[in-house]
Amino acid sequence: MRRLGAVDLPLHGGKAPPWLLVRMKRLARAIFELIVDEYGVHGAIQRLADPLWFQSLSCALAYDWHSSGTTTVVCGVLKSVIEPEEFGFGVAGGKGKRSRSTLADIDALGNTFNLSEATLTELKYASRISAKVDNACLQDGYQLYHHAMFVTERGEWAVIQQGMNPSDRYARRYHWLSSSLKEYVEEPHQGIVGSHCQTVLDLTARASRGCRATSVDLVKTEPRELERMYRDLSAQSRRLPEHQTTLAAFDIVPDAGRTCELTAGDGLIIRLPARVNWDALRAAYDLQPSNYEQFLSIAGIGPATVRALALVSELIYGEHASWCDPVKYSFAFGGKDGVPYPVDRRTMDETTELLRTAMKRANVKPTAAFTSRN
């Protein structure tokens, strides 16, 4: 059986009611006690990194079946009930301002798990670069506002982050898993959950490999020469008669609020970004990055600059980028919005108690689970 699906994540107003949050926390704790006991810590974060499993978890917790809060509320619940000393993994970051505490949270988890400085450095880099990839390399119109990192006692990690499209008020969720990651800049995701597919500049696609390589070569070019090429492209698009168009005719900058159109044949219709951070490109030229990941990690390199280099690579050197969208469900107790039916509080409470009783009868002590692995 193939595990395929599409999930819409519209923005819903309001907050989860307190009576539901209490039950979500009790049930989530019971579920992860069983998962860690049965599959270990790695099995727990492996499941969290599976976008469809995570979606089903949200449904089982009776929160919601398709809103943006599916991500933020469930991750918040997990952060409140997953005690690192007890479960062998913890949660860093969160929604909005909480996402800015990710690095401090990683330090705290490092103290708990006695992780080395080298491991902490790797974790912090993974947090930063995964966010930058989904904001700059994958230009789909969604701005990140939620970033949660699940860190284990062995330094393994999973990232669940979410972006919002301000024009249609839909969200898109991105899942990463360290044990499955081969490259940060090529096919790095475990999965992406979102609404209908659209035209997306995906520089993480394998098909964009040549475009990434040419972008790095361009970065090593004297910045004044790169600026000249870019000005020539812009001027060329302005000289066209009104009835003609080029690849530079429409805009899909994340905050532009316009959709990308298709033309006959190969032609995607997009617009060159109006602003490019030439100071950042001059800094990149001085650093002479050896690969695309090093280039991307340079401070000041953002979506517009990444896209500008991709378009120069495509329009002048013929190295095409991928414009295919990479975005690729189940109720136990109902949902908070009454879909498919109101939350069955009694059944939810009984199920939580049943899981707790099963743990007791199996003589499983969650507090012993972590200590036995050290």
C-alpha positions, 0 to 999 in steps of 0.5 A, spaced: 500 500 500 502 506 498 502 512 503 500 518 499 496 524 501 495 531 501 493 535 507 490 542 507 493 547 513 488 553 513 489 558 518 484 558 524 483 563 529 482 562 536 486 557 541 485 550 544 480 550 549 483 548 556 479 542 557 482 539 551 489 541 552 489 537 559 486 531 555 491 532 549 497 532 554 495 526 558 494 522 552 500 525 548 504 523 554 501 516 555 502 515 547 510 516 548 511 512 554 509 506 550 512 508 543 519 509 547 518 503 551 516 499 545 521 502 539 526 506 543 528 514 542 530 513 535 523 510 534 519 516 537 523 521 533 523 517 527 515 517 527 515 525 529 519 526 522 514 522 518 509 527 516 503 523 515 504 519 522 504 526 525 498 528 522 495 522 525 497 524 531 494 530 531 487 527 529 488 522 535 489 527 540 483 530 538 486 537 536 484 538 529 484 535 522 487 540 517 489 547 521 495 550 521 495 549 529 495 542 528 503 543 528 504 549 533 499 546 538 501 539 538 509 541 538 507 545 544 503 540 547 509 535 546 514 540 549 510 541 555 510 533 557 516 530 554 521 531 560 528 529 557 530 526 563 525 521 563 524 520 555 531 520 552 529 526 548 527 533 548 524 539 544 527 545 542 524 552 539 516 552 538 512 558 535 514 565 533 518 568 539 519 561 542 523 559 535 528 564 537 530 560 543 531 554 539 539 555 540 538 556 548 534 550 548 539 546 545 544 548 550 539 546 556 538 539 552 546 538 551 547 539 559 541 534 560 544 529 556 551 531 557 552 532 549 559 534 547 561 541 544 562 538 537 555 535 538 552 542 540 555 545 534 552 540 529 545 541 532 545 548 532 548 548 525 542 543 523 537 548 526 539 554 522 541 551 516 534 547 515 530 553 516 535 557 511 534 551 506 526 552 507 526 559 506 531 560 501 532 554 497 525 552 497 521 558 494 514 556 495 511 563 498 511 560 505 515 564 511 517 560 516 514 562 523 514 555 527 521 551 528 521 545 533 527 541 533 527 534 537 534 532 540 535 525 543 540 523 548 545 521 542 545 527 538 540 525 533 535 530 531 528 531 527 526 538 525 518 540 524 517 547 521 512 550 518 511 556 514 505 561 512 503 564 506 500 571 507 496 571 501 491 565 502 493 564 509 494 557 508 500 553 512 506 548 509 509 543 514 516 541 513 519 535 516 527 533 517 530 527 520 538 527 521 539 519 520 536 520 513 539 526 511 545 525 506 545 533 504 542 539 507 541 542 500 539 536 496 532 532 497 533 533 505 526 532 507 522 526 510 516 530 507 512 536 506 505 537 508 501 542 505 495 545 500 495 544 493 501 544 488 503 550 485 509 552 481 515 553 486 523 554 485 526 548 488 533 548 489 533 542 493 531 538 487 536 533 484 534 536 478 537 543 480 544 540 481 547 543 475 544 550 477 546 550 484 553 548 481 553 554 477 551 558 482 557 557 486 561 558 480 558 565 479 559 567 487 566 566 485 566 571 479 568 578 481 562 581 483 562 587 478 562 582 473 556 578 476 552 585 477 553 587 469 550 580 467 544 581 472 543 588 469 543 586 462 538 581 464 534 586 467 535 591 461 533 585 456 526 584 459 525 591 459 526 592 452 521 587 449 515 589 446 509 589 450 506 583 446 512 578 448 515 576 455 520 572 457 522 568 463 523 574 467 516 577 466 512 575 473 514 574 480 514 569 485 518 572 491 515 569 497 512 576 500 509 578 493 502 575 493 502 573 486 502 566 483 506 564 477 504 562 470 506 557 465 507 559 458 507 554 452 513 549 451 519 550 457 517 557 459 516 558 466 514 566 467 517 569 473 521 575 474 528 577 476 528 580 484 528 587 484 533 587 490 539 583 491 544 583 497 550 585 493 554 586 499 553 579 501 555 576 494 561 580 495 562 577 502 561 570 499 566 572 493 571 573 499 570 567 502 570 563 496 565 557 498 567 550 495 560 548 495 552 550 495 551 549 502 557 553 504 554 559 500 547 558 503 550 558 510 553 565 509 550 571 513 546 575 508 544 570 503 537 570 502 531 568 498 532 574 493 539 573 492 539 565 491 533 566 486 537 571 482 543 566 482 539 561 479 536 565 474 542 567 471 544 560 471 538 558 467 538 564 463 545 565 461 548 558 462 542 554 461 543 550 467 535 549 469 532 549 476 527 545 478 520 549 478 516 543 481 512 543 487 515 538 492 509 538 497 507 530 497 489 522 515 484 519 521 480 520 527 480 517 534 476 522 538 473 527 534 476 534 533 475 541 536 472 544 531 466 538 531 469 535 524 468 529 523 464 530 530 465 533 537 470 531 541 468 524 545 471 527 552 469 520 555 472 516 550 479 520 550 479 519 558 478 512 558 483 511 552 488 515 556 487 511 562 487 504 558 494 506 556 497 508 563 494 501 566 497 497 560 504 501 562 503 499 569 501 492 568 507 491 564 511 494 569 514 499 565 517 505 569 518 511 564 523 514 569 528 507 568 527 508 561 532 513 560 537 511 565 537 504 562 540 507 556 546 510 559 
